[in-house]
């Protein structure tokens, strides 16, 4: 169970880092990505409440493993992540710098697949 809790906390940390990466690139366009499309990704993340999902994953898995609620939160996150992934694939030339972070998030969230 400790291992599952660490996976959930790792996913939550990466979600927070993804949001911070998007916000940082909107403030200072470090990688010269299309800010309009990056703003669209930020709005999708806000619409699916990624920051709240990450905070809840950390809160729920701090002391005790709760598989039911954790899987629910991960499923909600995957819904938004799928939309963002499709958007990045359609706009690959402008947003290719996000593909590595999306790959990590998809792989971490796949660890919580339903059996």
DSSP file (Angstrom, degrees, kcal/mol; ACC not computed):
  #  RESIDUE AA STRUCTURE BP1 BP2  ACC     N-H-->O    O-->H-N    N-H-->O    O-->H-N    TCO  KAPPA ALPHA  PHI   PSI    X-CA   Y-CA   Z-CA
    1    1 A X     >        0   0    0      0, 0.0     4,-2.1     0, 0.0     5,-0.2   0.000 360.0 360.0 360.0 -34.3    0.0    0.0    0.0
    2    2 A X  H  >  +     0   0    0      1,-0.2     4,-2.1     2,-0.2     5,-0.2   0.888 360.0  54.4 -60.4 -38.4    2.9    2.4    0.7
    3    3 A X  H  > S+     0   0    0      1,-0.2     4,-2.0     2,-0.2    -1,-0.2   0.905 107.4  49.4 -62.5 -42.5    4.0    1.9   -2.9
    4    4 A X  H  > S+     0   0    0      1,-0.2     4,-2.2     2,-0.2    -1,-0.2   0.881 109.1  52.5 -64.9 -39.0    0.5    2.9   -4.2
    5    5 A X  H  X S+     0   0    0     -4,-2.1     4,-2.3     1,-0.2    -1,-0.2   0.901 108.8  50.1 -63.6 -40.6    0.5    6.0   -2.0
    6    6 A X  H  X S+     0   0    0     -4,-2.1     4,-2.4     2,-0.2    -2,-0.2   0.876 108.5  52.5 -66.7 -37.4    3.9    7.1   -3.4
    7    7 A X  H  X S+     0   0    0     -4,-2.0     4,-2.4     2,-0.2    -1,-0.2   0.925 110.3  48.2 -62.2 -44.0    2.7    6.6   -7.0
    8    8 A X  H  X S+     0   0    0     -4,-2.2     4,-2.3     1,-0.2    -2,-0.2   0.906 113.0  47.3 -63.9 -42.0   -0.3    8.8   -6.3
    9    9 A X  H  X S+     0   0    0     -4,-2.3     4,-2.3     2,-0.2    -1,-0.2   0.857 110.7  52.5 -68.5 -34.3    1.9   11.5   -4.7
   10   10 A X  H  X S+     0   0    0     -4,-2.4     4,-2.0     2,-0.2    -2,-0.2   0.915 110.3  47.9 -66.1 -42.4    4.3   11.3   -7.6
   11   11 A X  H  X S+     0   0    0     -4,-2.4     4,-2.1     2,-0.2    -2,-0.2   0.922 111.3  50.8 -62.0 -44.1    1.4   11.8  -10.0
   12   12 A X  H  X S+     0   0    0     -4,-2.3     4,-2.3     1,-0.2    -2,-0.2   0.909 109.5  50.4 -62.3 -42.2    0.1   14.7   -8.0
   13   13 A X  H  X S+     0   0    0     -4,-2.3     4,-2.1     1,-0.2    -1,-0.2   0.888 110.7  49.1 -62.6 -39.0    3.6   16.3   -7.9
   14   14 A X  H  X S+     0   0    0     -4,-2.0     4,-2.1     2,-0.2    -1,-0.2   0.830 108.2  53.8 -71.3 -31.7    3.9   16.0  -11.7
   15   15 A X  H  X S+     0   0    0     -4,-2.1     4,-2.2     2,-0.2    -2,-0.2   0.941 110.3  47.1 -64.5 -46.2    0.4   17.5  -12.2
   16   16 A X  H  X S+     0   0    0     -4,-2.3     4,-2.4     1,-0.2    -2,-0.2   0.901 112.1  50.1 -61.4 -41.0    1.5   20.5  -10.2
   17   17 A X  H  X S+     0   0    0     -4,-2.1     4,-2.4     2,-0.2    -1,-0.2   0.861 108.4  53.2 -66.0 -35.4    4.8   20.8  -12.1
   18   18 A X  H  X S+     0   0    0     -4,-2.1     4,-2.1     2,-0.2    -2,-0.2   0.924 110.5  46.5 -63.6 -45.1    2.9   20.6  -15.4
   19   19 A X  H  X S+     0   0    0     -4,-2.2     4,-2.5     1,-0.2    -2,-0.2   0.912 113.1  49.5 -63.4 -42.7    0.6   23.5  -14.3
   20   20 A X  H  X S+     0   0    0     -4,-2.4     4,-2.7     1,-0.2    -2,-0.2   0.884 108.9  53.2 -64.6 -38.1    3.6   25.5  -13.2
   21   21 A X  H  X S+     0   0    0     -4,-2.4     4,-2.0     2,-0.2    -1,-0.2   0.914 110.5  46.7 -62.4 -43.8    5.4   24.8  -16.5
   22   22 A X  H  X S+     0   0    0     -4,-2.1     4,-1.5     2,-0.2    -2,-0.2   0.939 114.3  47.1 -64.0 -47.1    2.4   26.2  -18.4
   23   23 A X  H  X S+     0   0    0     -4,-2.5     4,-1.8     1,-0.2    -2,-0.2   0.897 111.4  51.1 -62.9 -41.0    2.1   29.2  -16.2
   24   24 A X  H  X S+     0   0    0     -4,-2.7     4,-2.8     1,-0.2    -1,-0.2   0.889 110.2  49.1 -64.3 -39.4    5.8   30.0  -16.4
   25   25 A X  H  < S+     0   0    0     -4,-2.0    -1,-0.2     1,-0.2    -2,-0.2   0.738 108.4  53.8 -75.1 -21.3    5.8   29.8  -20.2
   26   26 A X  H  < S+     0   0    0     -4,-1.5     3,-0.2    -5,-0.2    -1,-0.2   0.850 113.2  43.2 -76.1 -34.1    2.9   32.1  -20.4
   27   27 A X  H  < S+     0   0    0     -4,-1.8     2,-0.5     1,-0.3    -2,-0.2   0.959 134.1  15.4 -72.0 -52.3    4.7   34.7  -18.2
   28   28 A X  S  < S-     0   0    0     -4,-2.8     2,-2.5    -5,-0.2    -1,-0.3  -0.977  77.6-139.5-124.6 114.8    8.0   34.3  -20.0
   29   29 A X    >   +     0   0    0     -2,-0.5     3,-0.7    -3,-0.2    -4,-0.1  -0.458  36.7 163.6 -77.1  77.7    7.9   32.5  -23.3
   30   30 A X  T 3  S+     0   0    0     -2,-2.5    -1,-0.2     1,-0.2    -5,-0.1   0.891  75.0  34.7 -64.9 -43.5   11.1   30.6  -22.8
   31   31 A X  T 3  S-     0   0    0     -3,-0.2    -1,-0.2    -6,-0.0    66,-0.1   0.280 107.8-118.0-100.0  10.5   10.5   28.0  -25.5
   32   32 A X    <   +     0   0    0     -3,-0.7     2,-0.2     1,-0.2    -2,-0.1   0.885  54.0 165.5  55.7  44.2    8.8   30.3  -28.0
   33   33 A X        -     0   0    0     -8,-0.1     2,-0.6     1,-0.1    -1,-0.2  -0.543  51.8 -87.8 -84.1 156.9    5.6   28.3  -27.9
   34   34 A X     >  -     0   0    0     60,-0.6     4,-2.3    -2,-0.2     5,-0.2  -0.528  37.5-155.4 -65.6 113.0    2.4   29.8  -29.3
   35   35 A X  H  > S+     0   0    0     -2,-0.6     4,-2.4     1,-0.2    -1,-0.2   0.813  89.3  57.4 -67.7 -29.9    0.9   31.6  -26.3
   36   36 A X  H  > S+     0   0    0      2,-0.2     4,-1.5     1,-0.2    -1,-0.2   0.927 111.6  41.4 -64.3 -43.9   -2.6   31.5  -27.6
   37   37 A X  H  > S+     0   0    0      2,-0.2     4,-1.7     1,-0.2    -2,-0.2   0.857 114.0  52.6 -72.0 -34.9   -2.5   27.7  -27.8
   38   38 A X  H  X S+     0   0    0     -4,-2.3     4,-2.1     1,-0.2    -2,-0.2   0.883 107.4  52.5 -66.4 -38.0   -0.7   27.5  -24.5
   39   39 A X  H  X S+     0   0    0     -4,-2.4     4,-2.3     1,-0.2    -1,-0.2   0.868 105.4  55.6 -63.6 -36.3   -3.4   29.6  -23.0
   40   40 A X  H  X S+     0   0    0     -4,-1.5     4,-2.0     2,-0.2    -1,-0.2   0.901 107.3  48.8 -63.2 -40.6   -6.0   27.2  -24.4
   41   41 A X  H  X S+     0   0    0     -4,-1.7     4,-2.5     2,-0.2    -2,-0.2   0.897 109.4  52.8 -65.0 -40.1   -4.2   24.3  -22.6
   42   42 A X  H  X S+     0   0    0     -4,-2.1     4,-2.3     1,-0.2    -2,-0.2   0.907 108.7  50.0 -61.5 -40.7   -4.2   26.3  -19.4
   43   43 A X  H  X S+     0   0    0     -4,-2.3     4,-2.5     2,-0.2    -1,-0.2   0.876 109.8  50.2 -66.7 -37.4   -7.9   26.9  -19.7
   44   44 A X  H  X S+     0   0    0     -4,-2.0     4,-2.2     2,-0.2    -2,-0.2   0.926 110.8  49.8 -64.9 -43.6   -8.5   23.2  -20.2
   45   45 A X  H  <>S+     0   0    0     -4,-2.5     5,-2.4     1,-0.2     6,-0.2   0.888 113.4  46.2 -62.6 -38.9   -6.4   22.4  -17.1
   46   46 A X  H ><5S+     0   0    0     -4,-2.3     3,-0.9     3,-0.2    -1,-0.2   0.883 109.8  54.4 -69.2 -37.9   -8.4   24.9  -15.2
   47   47 A X  H 3<5S+     0   0    0     -4,-2.5    -2,-0.2     1,-0.3    -1,-0.2   0.884 112.8  41.9 -63.7 -39.2  -11.7   23.6  -16.5
   48   48 A X  T 3<5S-     0   0    0     -4,-2.2    -1,-0.3    -5,-0.1    -2,-0.2   0.380 111.2-125.9 -89.2   4.2  -10.8   20.1  -15.3
   49   49 A X  T <>5 +     0   0    0     -3,-0.9     4,-2.4    -5,-0.2     3,-0.2   0.907  41.8 171.6  55.2  51.1   -9.5   21.5  -12.1
   50   50 A X  H  ><S+     0   0    0     -5,-2.4     4,-2.5     1,-0.2     5,-0.2   0.876  74.5  54.9 -58.1 -39.7   -6.1   19.9  -12.3
   51   51 A X  H  > S+     0   0    0     -6,-0.2     4,-2.0     1,-0.2    -1,-0.2   0.879 109.9  46.1 -65.1 -36.8   -4.8   21.9   -9.3
   52   52 A X  H  > S+     0   0    0     -3,-0.2     4,-2.5     2,-0.2    -1,-0.2   0.899 111.4  51.9 -71.2 -40.2   -7.6   20.6   -7.1
   53   53 A X  H  X S+     0   0    0     -4,-2.4     4,-2.4     2,-0.2    -2,-0.2   0.910 110.7  48.4 -61.5 -41.8   -7.2   17.0   -8.3
   54   54 A X  H  X S+     0   0    0     -4,-2.5     4,-2.0     2,-0.2    -1,-0.2   0.927 112.1  48.3 -64.5 -44.9   -3.4   17.2   -7.4
   55   55 A X  H  X S+     0   0    0     -4,-2.0     4,-2.4     1,-0.2    -2,-0.2   0.895 112.5  49.0 -62.4 -39.7   -4.1   18.6   -4.0
   56   56 A X  H  X S+     0   0    0     -4,-2.5     4,-3.1     2,-0.2     5,-0.3   0.892 107.9  54.0 -68.2 -39.3   -6.8   16.0   -3.3
   57   57 A X  H  X S+     0   0    0     -4,-2.4     4,-1.7     1,-0.2    -1,-0.2   0.914 112.1  44.9 -60.1 -41.4   -4.4   13.2   -4.4
   58   58 A X  H  < S+     0   0    0     -4,-2.0    -2,-0.2     2,-0.2    -1,-0.2   0.925 115.4  47.1 -67.2 -44.0   -1.8   14.4   -2.0
   59   59 A X  H >< S+     0   0    0     -4,-2.4     3,-1.0     1,-0.2     4,-0.4   0.925 114.0  46.0 -64.9 -45.4   -4.4   14.9    0.8
   60   60 A X  H 3X S+     0   0    0     -4,-3.1     4,-0.6     1,-0.2     3,-0.3   0.863 118.0  42.0 -67.3 -36.5   -6.0   11.5    0.4
   61   61 A X  T 3< S+     0   0    0     -4,-1.7    -1,-0.2    -5,-0.3    -2,-0.2   0.118  84.6  98.9-102.1  21.6   -2.8    9.5    0.1
   62   62 A X  T <4 S-     0   0    0     -3,-1.0    -1,-0.2     2,-0.1    -2,-0.1   0.932 106.5  -3.3 -72.0 -45.2   -0.8   11.2    2.9
   63   63 A X  T  4 S+     0   0    0     -4,-0.4     2,-0.4    -3,-0.3    -2,-0.1   0.726 130.6  32.4-118.7 -35.9   -1.4    8.6    5.6
   64   64 A X  S  < S-     0   0    0     -4,-0.6     2,-0.5   -59,-0.1    -1,-0.3  -0.975  75.0-117.7-133.3 141.2   -3.7    5.9    4.2
   65   65 A X        -     0   0    0     -2,-0.4     2,-0.5    -3,-0.1    -4,-0.1  -0.659  27.0-176.1 -78.3 122.8   -4.2    4.3    0.8
   66   66 A X     >  -     0   0    0     -2,-0.5     4,-2.2     1,-0.1     5,-0.2  -0.851   2.3-179.3-119.9  92.0   -7.7    4.9   -0.5
   67   67 A X  H  > S+     0   0    0     -2,-0.5     4,-2.5     1,-0.2     5,-0.2   0.856  75.7  53.9 -65.1 -36.7   -8.0    3.1   -3.8
   68   68 A X  H  > S+     0   0    0      2,-0.2     4,-1.8     1,-0.2    -1,-0.2   0.961 115.5  36.5 -64.8 -52.4  -11.6    4.0   -4.7
   69   69 A X  H  > S+     0   0    0      2,-0.2     4,-2.5     1,-0.2    -1,-0.2   0.863 116.2  54.6 -70.8 -35.5  -11.2    7.7   -4.3
   70   70 A X  H  X S+     0   0    0     -4,-2.2     4,-2.5     2,-0.2    -2,-0.2   0.935 109.2  47.4 -62.5 -45.9   -7.7    7.8   -5.8
   71   71 A X  H  X S+     0   0    0     -4,-2.5     4,-2.3    -5,-0.2    -1,-0.2   0.868 110.6  53.1 -64.3 -35.5   -8.9    5.9   -8.9
   72   72 A X  H  X S+     0   0    0     -4,-1.8     4,-2.1    -5,-0.2    -1,-0.2   0.939 110.9  46.0 -62.3 -46.9  -11.8    8.3   -9.2
   73   73 A X  H  X S+     0   0    0     -4,-2.5     4,-2.1     1,-0.2    -2,-0.2   0.899 112.8  49.9 -63.7 -40.9   -9.4   11.3   -9.1
   74   74 A X  H  X S+     0   0    0     -4,-2.5     4,-2.6     2,-0.2    -1,-0.2   0.898 109.1  52.5 -65.6 -39.9   -7.1    9.8  -11.6
   75   75 A X  H  X S+     0   0    0     -4,-2.3     4,-1.6     2,-0.2    -2,-0.2   0.902 109.1  49.5 -62.3 -40.8  -10.0    9.0  -13.9
   76   76 A X  H  X S+     0   0    0     -4,-2.1     4,-1.3     1,-0.2    -1,-0.2   0.897 112.1  48.6 -63.8 -39.7  -11.1   12.7  -13.8
   77   77 A X  H  X S+     0   0    0     -4,-2.1     4,-2.6     1,-0.2    -2,-0.2   0.903 107.2  55.0 -65.7 -41.4   -7.5   13.8  -14.5
   78   78 A X  H  X S+     0   0    0     -4,-2.6     4,-2.4     1,-0.2    -1,-0.2   0.839 101.0  59.9 -64.6 -33.1   -7.2   11.4  -17.5
   79   79 A X  H  X S+     0   0    0     -4,-1.6     4,-1.3     2,-0.2    -1,-0.2   0.941 112.1  38.3 -59.3 -47.3  -10.3   12.9  -19.1
   80   80 A X  H  X S+     0   0    0     -4,-1.3     4,-2.3     1,-0.2    -2,-0.2   0.880 113.8  55.6 -70.9 -38.0   -8.7   16.3  -19.2
   81   81 A X  H  X S+     0   0    0     -4,-2.6     4,-2.7     1,-0.2    -2,-0.2   0.867 103.8  55.0 -63.7 -36.8   -5.3   14.9  -20.1
   82   82 A X  H  X S+     0   0    0     -4,-2.4     4,-2.2     2,-0.2    -1,-0.2   0.907 108.7  47.7 -63.1 -42.1   -6.7   13.1  -23.1
   83   83 A X  H  X S+     0   0    0     -4,-1.3     4,-2.1     2,-0.2    -2,-0.2   0.922 113.5  47.3 -65.1 -44.1   -8.2   16.4  -24.4
   84   84 A X  H  X S+     0   0    0     -4,-2.3     4,-2.5     1,-0.2    -2,-0.2   0.905 110.6  52.5 -64.1 -41.1   -4.9   18.2  -23.9
   85   85 A X  H  X S+     0   0    0     -4,-2.7     4,-2.3     1,-0.2    -2,-0.2   0.912 110.0  47.7 -62.4 -43.6   -2.9   15.4  -25.5
   86   86 A X  H  X S+     0   0    0     -4,-2.2     4,-2.1     2,-0.2    -1,-0.2   0.898 111.5  51.3 -63.8 -40.0   -5.1   15.5  -28.6
   87   87 A X  H  X S+     0   0    0     -4,-2.1     4,-1.6     1,-0.2    -2,-0.2   0.907 110.8  47.8 -63.5 -42.1   -4.8   19.3  -28.8
   88   88 A X  H  < S+     0   0    0     -4,-2.5     7,-0.3     1,-0.2    -1,-0.2   0.886 109.9  52.9 -67.0 -38.3   -1.0   19.0  -28.6
   89   89 A X  H >< S+     0   0    0     -4,-2.3     3,-0.9     1,-0.2    -1,-0.2   0.893 110.4  47.4 -64.6 -38.5   -0.9   16.4  -31.3
   90   90 A X  H 3< S+     0   0    0     -4,-2.1    -1,-0.2     1,-0.2    -2,-0.2   0.819 122.3  35.8 -70.0 -30.0   -3.0   18.6  -33.6
   91   91 A X  T >X S+     0   0    0     -4,-1.6     4,-1.9    -5,-0.2     3,-0.9  -0.256  76.4 141.0-115.7  43.3   -0.7   21.6  -32.9
   92   92 A X  H <>  +     0   0    0     -3,-0.9     4,-0.9     1,-0.3    -1,-0.2   0.852  65.5  58.6 -58.6 -40.1    2.6   19.6  -32.6
   93   93 A X  H 34 S+     0   0    0      1,-0.2    -1,-0.3    -3,-0.2     3,-0.1   0.829 115.3  35.6 -61.8 -32.1    4.7   22.3  -34.4
   94   94 A X  H <4 S+     0   0    0     -3,-0.9   -60,-0.6    -6,-0.1    -1,-0.2   0.749 128.9  31.8 -91.0 -26.2    3.7   24.9  -31.8
   95   95 A X  H >< S+     0   0    0     -4,-1.9     3,-2.0    -7,-0.3     4,-0.3   0.067  71.0 124.0-124.4  24.1    3.6   22.8  -28.7
   96   96 A X  G ><  +     0   0    0     -4,-0.9     3,-1.2     1,-0.3     4,-0.4   0.743  67.0  70.2 -61.7 -22.8    6.1   20.0  -29.1
   97   97 A X  G 3  S+     0   0    0      1,-0.2     4,-0.4    -3,-0.2    -1,-0.3   0.673  93.8  57.6 -69.3 -15.1    7.9   21.0  -25.8
   98   98 A X  G <> S+     0   0    0     -3,-2.0     4,-2.4     1,-0.2    -1,-0.2   0.617  82.6  84.6 -87.6 -12.6    4.9   19.7  -23.9
   99   99 A X  H <> S+     0   0    0     -3,-1.2     4,-2.4    -4,-0.3    -1,-0.2   0.860  87.0  52.4 -63.3 -36.8    5.1   16.2  -25.3
  100  100 A X  H  > S+     0   0    0     -4,-0.4     4,-1.9    -3,-0.2    -1,-0.2   0.916 112.0  45.2 -64.7 -43.1    7.6   15.0  -22.8
  101  101 A X  H  > S+     0   0    0     -4,-0.4     4,-2.3     2,-0.2    -2,-0.2   0.882 113.2  50.6 -68.7 -37.6    5.6   16.1  -19.8
  102  102 A X  H  X S+     0   0    0     -4,-2.4     4,-2.7     2,-0.2     5,-0.2   0.899 107.8  53.6 -65.6 -39.3    2.4   14.7  -21.3
  103  103 A X  H  X S+     0   0    0     -4,-2.4     4,-2.2    -5,-0.2    -2,-0.2   0.917 110.0  47.7 -59.7 -44.4    4.2   11.4  -21.8
  104  104 A X  H  X S+     0   0    0     -4,-1.9     4,-2.5     2,-0.2     5,-0.2   0.927 112.7  48.1 -63.5 -45.3    5.2   11.3  -18.2
  105  105 A X  H  X S+     0   0    0     -4,-2.3     4,-2.3     1,-0.2    -2,-0.2   0.896 111.5  50.1 -64.3 -40.0    1.7   12.2  -17.0
  106  106 A X  H  X S+     0   0    0     -4,-2.7     4,-1.5     2,-0.2    -1,-0.2   0.916 112.6  46.7 -64.6 -42.4    0.1    9.5  -19.2
  107  107 A X  H  X S+     0   0    0     -4,-2.2     4,-0.6    -5,-0.2    -2,-0.2   0.907 113.1  48.3 -68.2 -40.7    2.5    6.8  -18.0
  108  108 A X  H >< S+     0   0    0     -4,-2.5     3,-0.8     1,-0.2     4,-0.2   0.903 112.8  48.0 -65.2 -39.8    2.0    7.7  -14.3
  109  109 A X  H >< S+     0   0    0     -4,-2.3     3,-1.3     1,-0.2    -1,-0.2   0.781 102.5  63.5 -72.7 -24.1   -1.7    7.8  -14.6
  110  110 A X  H >< S+     0   0    0     -4,-1.5     3,-1.2     1,-0.2    -1,-0.2   0.690  86.4  73.9 -72.1 -16.4   -1.7    4.4  -16.4
  111  111 A X  T << S+     0   0    0     -3,-0.8    -1,-0.2    -4,-0.6    -2,-0.2   0.676  91.9  57.4 -67.0 -15.7   -0.3    2.9  -13.3
  112  112 A X  T <  S+     0   0    0     -3,-1.3    -1,-0.3    -4,-0.2    -2,-0.1  -0.068  77.7 149.8-104.9  31.5   -3.8    3.2  -11.8
  113  113 A X    <   -     0   0    0     -3,-1.2     2,-0.3     1,-0.1    -3,-0.1  -0.290  53.0-104.9 -66.6 150.9   -5.6    1.2  -14.4
  114  114 A X              0   0    0      1,-0.1    -1,-0.1   -43,-0.1    -2,-0.0  -0.570 360.0 360.0 -79.0 136.6   -8.6   -0.7  -13.4
  115  115 A X              0   0    0     -2,-0.3    -1,-0.1    -3,-0.1    -2,-0.1   0.429 360.0 360.0 -93.8 360.0   -8.2   -4.5  -13.0
